[in-house]
Amino acid sequence: MLITLADAIAQYRTAADDCGSNSYNWYRQSAARHGRVWLGESKVPATRQGRRWMVDDTDVAAAVTAHHEKRAHEARMRTDYDNHVLHAGVVTMTDGGYETRGVFHLVWWDYQRMRGFSDGHWVCNGCWKSAACERNRPECHRCSDWSPCRNDCRLSRVFCGTCDTSLPIG
């Protein structure tokens, strides 16, 4: 059954209480430009009927379900991380994420990242203590001539003084 875009957005905001949301005008513009709107991680097709944008209520329900599943997965990953269980690759979790590289992982917290306080710090996978970093490489072109690249381009090695492990970078 088709429902109005306004009702769909209200339904999504109510059901997915911790979701980020844009203004109604943003959703209308997205529908006009792309024929779909983003509800969380889901693309929901939108059609124009008369003077109103309409979406299928089953698509909205699927977007709410996908949002809840994503949040549950992030919570499981956070619980695993708190219990010192790491997963390979880049992992998002509640309030942050991490990336494993060899015997270390780079962990970041969204609050610190969004405010520019920190892009993350290295932690040893063995002892779970903060690792030290060497920065002996030359700056990249962007850093030397323009503004910081925020990729830590000078990082050459990560090491743990407690475990005596080391990871050369680049």
C-alpha positions in Angstrom: 0.0 0.0 0.0 1.3 3.4 -0.9 1.6 6.1 1.8 2.7 9.7 1.6 6.3 10.6 2.0 5.5 12.7 5.0 3.8 9.7 6.7 6.7 7.4 5.8 9.3 9.8 7.3 7.2 10.2 10.5 6.8 6.4 10.7 10.6 5.9 10.2 11.5 8.5 12.8 9.1 7.0 15.3 10.1 3.3 14.8 13.9 4.0 14.5 14.2 6.4 17.4 18.0 6.6 17.3 18.1 7.4 13.5 19.6 10.5 12.0 17.1 12.4 10.0 17.0 15.2 7.5 14.4 17.9 6.8 11.3 17.0 4.9 12.4 19.2 2.0 15.7 17.2 1.7 13.6 14.0 1.2 11.4 15.7 -1.4 14.4 16.9 -3.3 16.0 13.5 -3.2 12.7 12.0 -4.5 12.6 14.5 -7.4 16.3 14.1 -8.3 16.7 10.3 -7.9 13.3 8.8 -7.7 14.1 7.4 -4.2 14.8 8.5 -0.7 17.3 7.3 1.9 15.8 6.0 5.1 18.9 4.9 7.1 20.9 2.6 4.9 18.0 1.7 2.6 17.0 3.3 -0.7 13.2 3.5 -0.8 11.6 4.2 -4.3 9.3 7.2 -4.4 6.7 8.0 -7.0 4.8 11.2 -7.7 1.0 11.0 -7.6 -0.6 14.3 -8.2 1.0 16.8 -6.0 2.3 14.3 -3.4 5.3 11.9 -3.2 4.3 8.4 -2.3 6.3 5.4 -1.1 5.4 1.8 -0.4 4.8 1.0 3.3 6.5 -2.4 3.0 9.7 -0.6 1.8 9.5 1.7 4.9 9.0 -1.3 7.2 12.0 -3.0 5.5 14.1 0.2 6.1 13.1 0.2 9.8 14.0 -3.5 10.1 17.4 -2.9 8.3 18.1 0.0 10.7 17.4 -2.2 13.8 19.5 -5.0 12.4 22.4 -2.7 11.8 22.2 -1.2 15.3 22.0 -4.8 16.8 25.1 -5.8 14.8 27.0 -2.7 16.0 26.0 -3.5 19.6 27.3 -7.1 19.1 30.6 -5.9 17.7 30.9 -3.5 20.6 30.3 -6.3 23.1 32.9 -8.4 21.3 35.4 -5.6 21.4 34.8 -5.0 25.1 35.4 -8.7 25.7 38.7 -8.5 23.6 37.3 -10.4 20.6 38.5 -8.9 17.3 37.1 -9.4 13.8 39.1 -9.1 10.6 39.0 -5.9 8.5 37.1 -2.7 9.2 34.4 -3.1 11.9 31.8 -0.6 12.9 30.5 -0.8 16.4 28.3 1.4 18.6 30.0 4.8 19.0 33.0 3.9 16.8 35.0 1.2 15.1 38.3 -0.4 14.5 40.5 -1.8 11.8 42.8 -4.8 12.4 46.3 -4.8 10.8 48.5 -7.6 11.8 49.2 -7.7 15.5 47.6 -4.3 16.1 44.3 -2.6 15.5 43.4 1.1 15.0 40.4 2.0 17.1 38.4 5.3 16.9 35.4 6.8 18.7 32.9 8.8 16.7 32.7 11.6 19.3 36.4 12.3 19.1 36.5 11.9 15.3 33.6 14.2 14.6 35.1 17.0 16.7 38.6 16.6 15.2 40.1 15.6 18.6 41.5 12.3 17.2 41.4 10.0 14.2 42.0 7.0 16.4 44.8 5.3 18.3 46.7 2.0 17.9 46.2 -0.9 20.3 48.2 -4.1 20.6 46.1 -7.2 19.9 48.1 -9.3 22.4 48.2 -7.2 25.6 45.5 -4.6 24.7 47.7 -1.7 25.7 48.1 1.5 23.6 50.9 1.2 21.1 53.5 3.7 20.3 54.1 5.1 16.8 57.1 6.2 14.8 56.7 8.9 12.2 59.8 8.9 10.1 58.4 9.1 6.6 58.3 12.4 4.7 55.0 14.3 4.4 52.8 13.7 1.4 52.4 16.4 -1.2 49.1 17.6 0.3 50.5 17.9 3.8 53.7 19.7 2.7 51.9 22.2 0.4 48.3 22.5 1.5 46.4 21.2 4.4 46.7 18.0 6.5 45.6 14.9 4.6 44.4 13.3 7.9 45.8 9.9 6.7 48.8 10.0 9.1 51.1 9.9 6.0 54.3 10.2 8.2 53.5 6.9 10.1 56.3 4.4 9.5 56.0 1.9 12.4 53.7 0.9 15.2 55.1 -1.0 18.2 54.2 -2.2 21.6 56.8 -1.7 24.4 55.0 -4.2 26.6 54.9 -7.2 24.2 57.9 -6.2 22.1 55.9 -6.5 18.8 56.2 -4.3 15.9 54.4 -3.5 12.6 56.2 -1.6 9.8 53.8 0.6 7.8 54.1 1.3 4.2 
